[in-house]
Amino acid sequence: MKILVTGAAGFIGSHLAEKLLALGHEVVGIDVFTSYYSRKIKEYNLINLRINSKFTFIEADIATVDLKTLFQGVKIVFHQAAQAGVRASWGKDFNVYLKDNLEVTQKLLEAAKEVSLDNFVYASSSSVYGDTELLPMWERNLPKPYSPYGVSKLAAEHLCYLYWKNYGVPTVSLRYFTVYGPRQRPDMAFHKFIRALIFGKPIEIYGDGEQTRDFTYISDIVEANIAVIEKKGIEGEVFNLGGGSRIFLKEAAALIVASFPGSAQVVYGGKQKGDVRHTAADFSKAKEILGYNPKVTIQEGLKNEIAYLKKLYQEVVLP
Ligand SMILES: NC(=O)c1ccc[n+]([C@@H]2O[C@H](COP(=O)([O-])OP(=O)(O)OC[C@H]3O[C@@H](n4cnc5c(N)ncnc54)[C@H](O)[C@@H]3O)[C@@H](O)[C@H]2O)c1
């Protein structure tokens, strides 16, 4: 089976592509190395992929690449490419979110309607729910994003649904809840905390640290993506993917600090615009229909991320 993974040099896309290859699929990965974070980190993500003869990498912008050629022989699309990050989505950079999250998804869906795909799986986000007190969040809640990023992810999710309804593009949207583990993006809290400790710097927590997140380990997210393509009759559906590890941010920070020798200074910075107070996933729908069952505990997952980042920062020198 030939499978297209967009955003293949990124955190989630690279893990997903590796798993698909391990399952015996042929994978085409596309990524343009957006400048949101260092290309060196993304090249490091690609190391195992580039040496696999069943993997083809295309360095191109989805907005301008010839999609007809790209889609040749492809039966499944995992659309992971996006401009991620809540905090950067205000102001003039909103244009980037419009282009990489909305326009790119629309272009892919237009190309998808011209071919006969088995699945088009879209990486959506818990950010679509916004700053709600209706916890846990479940798929029937009215989405009410709290950041421009959330708006762009929700709008693209709607596009996926309407291309299914109007053109039969077999889309499914997966709402990821704060994904972590090896290769986590450098703008995300755990990565920042661990990097600070590696370099002997203070940890900065935005707000009072009493915000909670439903942290989801990367391999659980990958498993859920695979489960989607193994299931028939779920086109047009949306699924929450939480990790079942909902904890206070300051609790997670304490776990990370405890993994390093000595003590660390923790400073509290201002609350960031667009950051919601709590996230908590009701993933009973994914459990029932996809057999989704997140396995990795926060302790185990953090251990793996710490080990990975120690290696990364030993081997890759960043400016
Ligand atoms: N990481 C999380 O916690 C999380 C949570 C919810 C949703 N998501 C979603 O999951 C997906 C993957 O997130 P990630 O954390 O791996 O992000 P990432 O930034 O590591 O990966 C995204 C990749 O997409 C590429 N890209 C962006 N625009 C492109 C374009 N126009 N053409 C080609 N490549 C392009 C980037 O260069 C990047 O390598 C995104 O859609 C994101 O919105 C992530």
The ligand as a Tripos MOL2 file, in Angstrom:
@<TRIPOS>MOLECULE
LIG
   44    48     1     0     0
SMALL
NO_CHARGES

@<TRIPOS>ATOM
      1 N1          1.9940   17.9700   18.8620 N.am      1 LIG1
      2 C1          0.8010   18.0850   19.4280 C.2       1 LIG1
      3 O1          0.6500   18.0490   20.6510 O.2       1 LIG1
      4 C2         -0.4240   18.2650   18.5820 C.ar      1 LIG1
      5 C3         -1.6630   18.3940   19.2180 C.ar      1 LIG1
      6 C4         -2.8110   18.5540   18.4310 C.ar      1 LIG1
      7 C5         -2.7120   18.5470   17.0550 C.ar      1 LIG1
      8 N2         -1.4900   18.4450   16.4570 N.ar      1 LIG1
      9 C6         -1.4340   18.4440   15.0050 C.3       1 LIG1
     10 O2         -0.6260   17.3550   14.5970 O.3       1 LIG1
     11 C7          0.0710   17.6730   13.4030 C.3       1 LIG1
     12 C8          1.5560   17.4350   13.5920 C.3       1 LIG1
     13 O3          2.0350   18.2460   14.6600 O.3       1 LIG1
     14 P1          3.5490   18.2140   15.1210 P.3       1 LIG1
     15 O4          3.5560   18.5230   16.5720 O.co2     1 LIG1
     16 O5          4.1910   16.9800   14.6120 O.co2     1 LIG1
     17 O6          4.1150   19.4940   14.3470 O.3       1 LIG1
     18 P2          5.4820   19.6970   13.5580 P.3       1 LIG1
     19 O7          5.6230   21.1790   13.3800 O.co2     1 LIG1
     20 O8          6.5950   18.9770   14.2360 O.co2     1 LIG1
     21 O9          5.2010   19.0150   12.1470 O.3       1 LIG1
     22 C9          4.4930   19.6330   11.1180 C.3       1 LIG1
     23 C10         5.3650   19.5980    9.8650 C.3       1 LIG1
     24 O10         4.5910   20.1130    8.7810 O.3       1 LIG1
     25 C11         5.4820   20.7780    7.9080 C.3       1 LIG1
     26 N3          4.7030   21.7120    7.0800 N.ar      1 LIG1
     27 C12         3.9560   22.7640    7.4920 C.ar      1 LIG1
     28 N4          3.3910   23.3790    6.4410 N.ar      1 LIG1
     29 C13         3.7740   22.6890    5.3260 C.ar      1 LIG1
     30 C14         3.5210   22.8590    3.9470 C.ar      1 LIG1
     31 N5          2.7910   23.8730    3.4850 N.pl3     1 LIG1
     32 N6          4.0780   21.9770    3.0760 N.ar      1 LIG1
     33 C15         4.8480   20.9540    3.5380 C.ar      1 LIG1
     34 N7          5.1330   20.7690    4.8410 N.ar      1 LIG1
     35 C16         4.6060   21.6190    5.7320 C.ar      1 LIG1
     36 C17         6.4640   21.4770    8.8350 C.3       1 LIG1
     37 O11         7.7010   21.7780    8.1860 O.3       1 LIG1
     38 C18         6.6230   20.4550    9.9580 C.3       1 LIG1
     39 O12         7.7810   19.6480    9.7770 O.3       1 LIG1
     40 C19        -0.2890   19.1270   13.0920 C.3       1 LIG1
     41 O13        -1.3420   19.1210   12.1620 O.3       1 LIG1
     42 C20        -0.7720   19.6770   14.4210 C.3       1 LIG1
     43 O14        -1.6800   20.7340   14.2590 O.3       1 LIG1
     44 C21        -0.3470   18.3030   17.1920 C.ar      1 LIG1
@<TRIPOS>BOND
     1     1     2 1
     2     2     3 2
     3     2     4 1
     4     4     5 ar
     5     4    44 ar
     6     5     6 ar
     7     6     7 ar
     8     7     8 ar
     9     8     9 1
    10     8    44 ar
    11     9    10 1
    12     9    42 1
    13    10    11 1
    14    11    12 1
    15    11    40 1
    16    12    13 1
    17    13    14 1
    18    14    15 2
    19    14    16 1
    20    14    17 1
    21    17    18 1
    22    18    19 2
    23    18    20 1
    24    18    21 1
    25    21    22 1
    26    22    23 1
    27    23    24 1
    28    23    38 1
    29    24    25 1
    30    25    26 1
    31    25    36 1
    32    26    27 ar
    33    26    35 ar
    34    27    28 ar
    35    28    29 ar
    36    29    30 ar
    37    29    35 ar
    38    30    31 1
    39    30    32 ar
    40    32    33 ar
    41    33    34 ar
    42    34    35 ar
    43    36    37 1
    44    36    38 1
    45    38    39 1
    46    40    41 1
    47    40    42 1
    48    42    43 1
@<TRIPOS>SUBSTRUCTURE
     1 LIG1         1 GROUP 0 **** ****
